[in-house]
Amino acid sequence: MDTDKKKINGFSKKTKAERRAWLVENFLRPEQEEGFLRFDASDADLQGVIDNFSENTVANFPLPFGVAPNFVVNGTTYAVPMVIEESSVVAAASAAAKYWMTRGGFHAEVVAAEKLGQLHFRWSGRPERRAALLTSLCTRVRAQTLALTERMDSRGGGVRGIRWKHLPEVSPDCYQLLVSFGTADSMGANFINTVLEAYGQELRRWATDSPDLHEDERDLEVIMAILSNHTPNCLARAWVTCPIKNMNLPGSGVDAADFARRFKYAVDIARQDPYRAVTHNKGIMNGVDAVVLATGNDFRAIEAACHAFAAQSGQYRSLSQCRIDNDTFHFEVSLPLALGTVGGLTKLHPLANMALDILDRPGAHELMGVMAAAGLAQNFAALRSLVTTGIQKGHMKMHLQNILSSFGATPTERTSTEAHFAGKTVSHHGVREYLEGIRG
């Protein structure tokens, strides 16, 4: 095979059809080109919008858009949109929402809504000079960015504060402006980065002409300006509470008090054991990420922030906590959720826009609460299975359709297989044996 043909210049400048043809010629089989074409949107304008979301696009990659109904959060009933490929997630969230719907629902609050950005620079001054210089520097950079912040200020956002930090662990001359922002209902990434870069430009001018500086303090080099996805002060909390006597599990045969005890024990394990905590938190993020994707927000940023938050004590721990007080069950989660409901993909992606319609056009704070509730619901559903029937029974039941698809099952075979495995444990091997049996 000619490996040089697999190298290419100007790939991004080719048309979508040319990129597909090059891939088929060098990496795929000719008949596989149809795999790209099958997922094109029939609406040319819509396809154009999708193509512009990314670079070097060759196809659309569909994911299921589901809805988990019966979410009661702060007394309001939501149908929560979820985009995810894992078959059991939406079902589990829906089951947990229905369970808590008759037990007071979910409660949620936004503890704080501050986002952060960083301007890193080298400076020849002494660390102890920062206190004397910061006030005049803040006044100057704020004055030079009024045009950039005016609109956000009018919406209740804008620059909240500026701290000047010394980072001697990096280098004796390494400093940082840590800037806190409010961004109202937008995620605010572009706003924050634009303001920070403008601060960097003004910082260079300040080093050159500020009368407050000594001559040996004028050596300054801006290294980088960028938002931080670590958002411990952009925090949503969700919780459920219920008398243990009302925590029955219909049809399970499990005593309510025993269930609550085992449930708390499982959460306590995840608080102390990082190996369990990672899997525990992955379950929370199943619910969170699905809503993040459905609403056009940045799931990579949310994932990074939540996992950093889980490790803030110096050990990676469960994001959720459980306690039992006076025969009352309390289960809660706190999550850093830097979200937006206006601008960006939330506006451009038709289904993201529809997801926000389904949620009745929430503001960012309301969405933070709903999303935290979805994460808590997912965690509750997973732990309920783990400490009672085990996780595989429900998971494999939901996975049955995928197994049947892998064996090319006909509609009649699907119906027969579903009936056969009703109430039984589903396995890949068992489904194959059953299909071979009915196929003769």
For each residue, the residues with C-beta under 8 A, 3 or more apart:
1:
2: 5 6
3: 6 7
4: 7
5: 2 25 26
6: 2 3 26 27
7: 3 4
8: 11 22
9:
10: 13 14
11: 8 14 19 22 56
12: 55 56
13: 10
14: 10 11 18 19 22
15: 18 19
16: 19 20 51 57 58
17: 20 21
18: 14 15 21 22
19: 11 14 15 16 22 23 56 57 58
20: 16 17 23 24 33 36 58 59
21: 17 18 24 25 33
22: 8 11 14 18 19 25 26
23: 19 20 26 27 28 58
24: 20 21 27 28 29 30 32 33
25: 5 21 22
26: 5 6 22 23
27: 6 23 24
28: 23 24 32 33
29: 24 32
30: 24 33
31: 34
32: 24 28 29 35 36
33: 20 21 24 28 30 36 37
34: 31 37 38
35: 32 38 39 59
36: 20 32 33 39 40 58 59
37: 33 34 40
38: 34 35
39: 35 36 59 60 61 62
40: 36 37 47 59 60
41: 44 46 47 50 60
42:
43: 46 47
44: 41 47 48
45: 48 49
46: 41 43 49 50 350
47: 40 41 43 44 50 51 60
48: 44 45 51 52
49: 45 46 52 53 348 349 350
50: 41 46 47 53 57 60
51: 16 47 48 54 57
52: 48 49
53: 49 50 57 345 348 349
54: 51 57
55: 12
56: 11 12 19
57: 16 19 50 51 53 54
58: 16 19 20 23 36
59: 20 35 36 39 40
60: 39 40 41 47 50
61: 39
62: 39
63: 83 84 85 293
64: 83 84 85
65: 81 82 83 294 351 355
66: 81 82 83 84 90 290
67: 79 80 81 82 90 358
68: 71 79 80 82 90 93 94 97 374 377
69: 79 80 94 97 98
70: 77 79 94 97 98 101
71: 68 77 78 79 80 97 101 105 106 370 373 374 377
72: 75 76 77 78 97 100 101 105 106
73: 76 78 105 106 107 108 238 369 370 373
74: 105 106 107 108 369
75: 72 105
76: 72 73
77: 70 71 72 101
78: 71 72 73 359 360 370
79: 67 68 69 70 71 358 359
80: 67 68 69 71 93 97 291 359 370 374
81: 65 66 67 291 294 295 354 355 358 359
82: 65 66 67 68 89 90 93 287 290 291 293 294 374
83: 63 64 65 66 290 293 294 351
84: 63 64 66 89 90 286 289 290 293
85: 63 64
86: 89 286
87: 91 398 399 401 402
88: 91 92 394 395 398 399
89: 82 84 86 92 93 286 287 290 378
90: 66 67 68 82 84 93 94 290
91: 87 88 94 95 394 398
92: 88 89 95 96 377 378 381 382 385 394
93: 68 80 82 89 90 96 97 287 290 374 377 378 381
94: 68 69 70 90 91 97 98
95: 91 92 98 99 381
96: 92 93 99 100 377 378 380 381 384
97: 68 69 70 71 72 80 93 94 100 101 377
98: 69 70 94 95 101 102
99: 95 96 102 103 380
100: 72 96 97 103 104 105 106 240 242 377 380
101: 70 71 72 77 97 98 105
102: 98 99
103: 99 100 240 242 246 247
104: 100 107 240 241 242
105: 71 72 73 74 75 100 101 240
106: 71 72 73 74 100 238 239 240 373 376 377
107: 73 74 104 238 239 240 241
108: 73 74 236 237 238 239 368 369 370 372 373
109: 236 237 369
110: 113 235 236 237 365 368 369
111: 235 236 237 334
112: 233 234 235
113: 110 182 233 234 364 365 368
114: 160 180 181 182 231 233 234
115: 180 181 182 183 188 192 227 228 231 234 338
116: 178 179 180 181 227 228 230 231 233
117: 178 179 181 192 193 195 196 225 226 227 228
118: 176 177 178 179 196 224 225 226 227 228
119: 176 177 179 196 199 200 203 222 224 225
120: 167 174 175 176 222 223 224 225
121: 174 175 176 177 200 203 220 221 222 223
122: 171 173 174 175 219 220 221 223
123: 173 175 207 217 219 220
124: 173 216 217 218 219 220
125: 129 130 133 213 214 216 217
126: 129
127: 130 166 168
128: 131
129: 125 126 132 133 217
130: 125 127 133 134 164 166 175
131: 128 134
132: 129 212
133: 125 129 130 136 137 164 212 213
134: 130 131 137 138 162 164
135: 138 139
136: 133 139 140 210 212
137: 133 134 140 141 164 203 206 210
138: 134 135 141 142 162
139: 135 136 142 143
140: 136 137 143 144 202 206 210
141: 137 138 144 145 162 198 199 202 203 206
142: 138 139 145 146 149 159
143: 139 140 146
144: 140 141 198 202
145: 141 142 148 149 159 195 198 199 202
146: 142 143 149 150
147: 150
148: 145 191 194 195 198
149: 142 145 146 152 153 158 159 195
150: 146 147 153 154
151: 154 155
152: 149 155 157 158 182 183 184 188 191
153: 149 150 156 157 158
154: 150 151
155: 151 152 184 185
156: 153 182 184
157: 152 153 181 182 183 184 186 188 191
158: 149 152 153 181 182
159: 142 145 149 162 179 180 181 195
160: 114 180 181 182
161: 179 180
162: 134 138 141 159 177 178 179 180
163: 177 178 179
164: 130 133 134 137 175 176 177 178
165: 175 176 177 178
166: 127 130 174 175
167: 120 170 171 174 175 176
168: 127 171 172 174
169:
170: 167 174
171: 122 167 168 174
172: 168
173: 122 123 124
174: 120 121 122 166 167 168 170 171
175: 120 121 122 123 130 164 165 166 167
176: 118 119 120 121 164 165 167
177: 118 119 121 162 163 164 165 199 203
178: 116 117 118 162 163 164 165
179: 116 117 118 119 159 161 162 163 192 195 196 199
180: 114 115 116 159 160 161 162 233
181: 114 115 116 117 157 158 159 160 188 191 192 195
182: 113 114 115 152 156 157 158 160
183: 115 152 157 186 187 188 191 192 340 364
184: 152 155 156 157 188 364
185: 155 340 341 342 363 364
186: 157 183 191 340 341 342 343 344 364
187: 183 297 298 338 339 340 343 344
188: 115 152 157 181 183 184 191 192 227 338 340
189: 192 193 227 298 344
190: 193 194 344
191: 148 152 157 181 183 186 188 194 195
192: 115 117 179 181 183 188 189 195 196 227
193: 117 189 190 196 197 225 226 227
194: 148 190 191 197 198
195: 117 145 148 149 159 179 181 191 192 198 199
196: 117 118 119 179 192 193 199 200 225 226 227
197: 193 194 200 201 225
198: 141 144 145 148 194 195 201 202
199: 119 141 145 177 179 195 196 202 203 225
200: 119 121 196 197 203 204 222 225
201: 197 198 204 205
202: 140 141 144 145 198 199 205 206
203: 119 121 137 141 177 199 200 206 207 220 222
204: 200 201 207 208 220 222
205: 201 202 208 209
206: 137 140 141 202 203 209 210 213 220
207: 123 203 204 210 213 217 218 219 220
208: 204 205 218
209: 205 206
210: 136 137 140 206 207 213
211:
212: 132 133 136
213: 125 133 206 207 210 217 218
214: 125 217 218
215: 218
216: 124 125 219
217: 123 124 125 129 207 213 214
218: 124 207 208 213 214 215
219: 122 123 124 207 216
220: 121 122 123 124 203 204 206 207
221: 121 122
222: 119 120 121 200 203 204 225
223: 120 121 122
224: 118 119 120
225: 117 118 119 120 193 196 197 199 200 222
226: 117 118 193 196
227: 115 116 117 118 188 189 192 193 196
228: 115 116 117 118 231
229: 301 304 305 338
230: 116 304 305 308 336
231: 114 115 116 228 234 235 305 336 337 338
232: 235 305 308 309 312 336
233: 112 113 114 116 180 336
234: 112 113 114 115 231 305 336 337 338
235: 110 111 112 231 232 334 335 336 337
236: 108 109 110 111 334 335 336 337 368 369 371 372
237: 108 109 110 111 332 333 334 335 372
238: 73 106 107 108 332 333 335 369 372 373 375 376
239: 106 107 108 330 331 332 333 376
240: 100 103 104 105 106 107 329 330 331 332 376 380
241: 104 107 328 329 330 331
242: 100 103 104 246 247 328 329
243: 246 247 327 328 329
244: 247 256 257 260 324 327 328 329
245: 256 257 327
246: 103 242 243 256
247: 103 242 243 244 256 259 260 329
248: 256
249: 252 254 256 259 384 388
250:
251:
252: 249 388 389
253:
254: 249 258 259 388
255: 258 259
256: 244 245 246 247 248 249 259 260
257: 244 245 260 261
258: 254 255 261 262
259: 247 249 254 255 256 262 263 384 387 388
260: 244 247 256 257 263 264 324 329
261: 257 258 264 265 324
262: 258 259 265 266 387 388
263: 259 260 266 267 322 329 331 383 384 387
264: 260 261 267 268 322 323 324 329
265: 261 262 268 269 387
266: 262 263 269 270 383 386 387
267: 263 264 270 271 280 318 320 321 322 331 383
268: 264 265 271 272 322
269: 265 266 272 273 276
270: 266 267 273 276 277 280 281 317 318 320
271: 267 268 277 317 318 321
272: 268 269 317
273: 269 270 276 277
274: 277 278 315 316 317
275: 278 279
276: 269 270 273 279 280 318
277: 270 271 273 274 280 281 310 316 317 318
278: 274 275 281 282 316
279: 275 276 282 283
280: 267 270 276 277 283 284 318 319 320 379 382
281: 270 277 278 284 285 306 307 310 318 319
282: 278 279 285 286
283: 279 280 286 287 378 379 382
284: 280 281 287 288 306 319 320 333 335 375 376 378 379
285: 281 282 288 289 302 303 306 375
286: 84 86 89 282 283 289 290 378
287: 82 89 93 283 284 290 291 374 375 376 377 378 379
288: 284 285 291 292 302 306 335 337 371 372 374 375 378
289: 84 285 286 292 293 299 302 303
290: 66 82 83 84 89 90 93 286 287 293 294 374
291: 80 81 82 287 288 294 295 370 371 374
292: 288 289 295 297 298 299 302 339 371
293: 63 82 83 84 289 290 296 297 299
294: 65 81 82 83 290 291 351 352 355
295: 81 291 292 339 341 346 352 355 356 359 367
296: 293 344 345 346 347 348 349 352 353 355
297: 187 292 293 302 339 340 345 346
298: 187 189 292 301 302
299: 289 292 293 302 303
300: 303 304
301: 229 298 304 305 338
302: 285 288 289 292 297 298 299 305 306 336 337 338 339
303: 285 289 299 300 306 307
304: 229 230 300 301 307 308
305: 229 230 231 232 234 301 302 308 309 336 337 338
306: 281 284 285 288 302 303 309 310 319 335 336
307: 281 303 304 310 311 316
308: 230 232 304 305 311 312 336
309: 232 305 306 312 319 334 335 336
310: 277 281 306 307 316 317 318 319
311: 307 308 314 315 316 317
312: 232 308 309
313: 317
314: 311
315: 274 311
316: 274 277 278 307 310 311
317: 270 271 272 274 277 310 311 313
318: 267 270 271 276 277 280 281 310 321
319: 280 281 284 306 309 310 333 334 335 375
320: 267 270 280 284 331 332 333 376 379
321: 267 271 318 331 332 333
322: 263 264 267 268 329 330 331 332
323: 264 330
324: 244 260 261 264 327 328 329 330
325: 328 330
326:
327: 243 244 245 324
328: 241 242 243 244 324 325
329: 240 241 242 243 244 247 260 263 264 322 324
330: 239 240 241 322 323 324 325
331: 239 240 241 263 267 320 321 322 376 380
332: 237 238 239 240 320 321 322 376
333: 237 238 239 284 319 320 321 372 375 376 379
334: 111 235 236 237 309 319 372
335: 235 236 237 238 284 288 306 309 319 371 372 375
336: 230 231 232 233 234 235 236 302 305 306 308 309
337: 231 234 235 236 288 302 305 368 371 372
338: 115 187 188 229 231 234 301 302 305
339: 187 292 295 297 302 364 367 368 371
340: 183 185 186 187 188 297 343 344 346 364
341: 185 186 295 346 356 361 362 363 364 367
342: 185 186 346 347
343: 186 187 340 346 347
344: 186 187 189 190 296 340 347 348
345: 53 296 297 348 349 352
346: 295 296 297 340 341 342 343 349 352 353 356
347: 296 342 343 344 352 353
348: 49 53 296 344 345 352 353
349: 49 53 296 345 346 352 353
350: 46 49 353 354
351: 65 83 294 354 355
352: 294 295 296 345 346 347 348 349 355 356
353: 296 346 347 348 349 350 356 357
354: 81 350 351 357 358
355: 65 81 294 295 296 351 352 358 359
356: 295 341 346 352 353 359 361 362
357: 353 354 360 361
358: 67 79 81 354 355
359: 78 79 80 81 295 355 356 362 366 367 370
360: 78 357
361: 341 356 357
362: 341 356 359 366 367 370
363: 185 341 366 367
364: 113 183 184 185 186 339 340 341 367 368
365: 110 113 368 369
366: 359 362 363 369 370
367: 295 339 341 359 362 363 364 370 371
368: 108 110 113 236 337 339 364 365 371 372
369: 73 74 108 109 110 236 238 365 366 372 373
370: 71 73 78 80 108 291 359 362 366 367 373 374
371: 236 288 291 292 335 337 339 367 368 374 375
372: 108 236 237 238 288 333 334 335 337 368 369 375 376
373: 71 73 106 108 238 369 370 376 377
374: 68 71 80 82 93 287 288 290 291 370 371 377 378
375: 238 284 285 287 288 319 333 335 371 372 378 379
376: 106 238 239 240 284 287 320 331 332 333 372 373 379 380
377: 68 71 92 93 96 97 100 106 287 373 374 380 381
378: 89 92 93 96 283 284 286 287 288 374 375 381 382
379: 280 283 284 287 320 333 375 376 382 383
380: 96 99 100 240 331 376 377 383 384
381: 92 93 95 96 377 378 384 385
382: 92 280 283 378 379 385 386 391
383: 263 266 267 379 380 386 387
384: 96 249 259 263 380 381 387 388
385: 92 381 382 388 389 390 391 393 394 395
386: 266 382 383 390 391
387: 259 262 263 265 266 383 384
388: 249 252 254 259 262 384 385
389: 252 385 393 394
390: 385 386 393
391: 382 385 386 394 395
392: 395 396 425
393: 385 389 390 396 397 425
394: 88 91 92 385 389 391 397 398
395: 88 385 391 392 398 399
396: 392 393 399 400 425 426 427
397: 393 394 400 421 426
398: 87 88 91 394 395 401
399: 87 88 395 396 402 403 426
400: 396 397 403 404 417 418 421 426 431
401: 87 398 404 405 414
402: 87 399 405 406
403: 399 400 406 407 426 428 431
404: 400 401 407 409 413 414 417 431 435
405: 401 402 408 409
406: 402 403
407: 403 404 431 432 435
408: 405
409: 404 405 413 414 417 435
410: 413 414
411: 414 415
412: 415 416
413: 404 409 410 416 417 435 438 439
414: 401 404 409 410 411 417 418
415: 411 412 418 419
416: 412 413 419 420 438
417: 400 404 409 413 414 420 421 431 434 435
418: 400 414 415 421 422
419: 415 416 422
420: 416 417 424 434
421: 397 400 417 418 424 426 430 431 434
422: 418 419
423:
424: 420 421 430
425: 392 393 396 430
426: 396 397 399 400 403 421 430 431
427: 396 430 431
428: 403 431 432
429: 432 433
430: 421 424 425 426 427 433 434
431: 400 403 404 407 417 421 426 427 428 434 435
432: 407 428 429 435 436
433: 429 430 436 437
434: 417 420 421 430 431 437 438
435: 404 407 409 413 417 431 432 438 439
436: 432 433 439
437: 433 434 440
438: 413 416 434 435
439: 413 435 436
440: 437
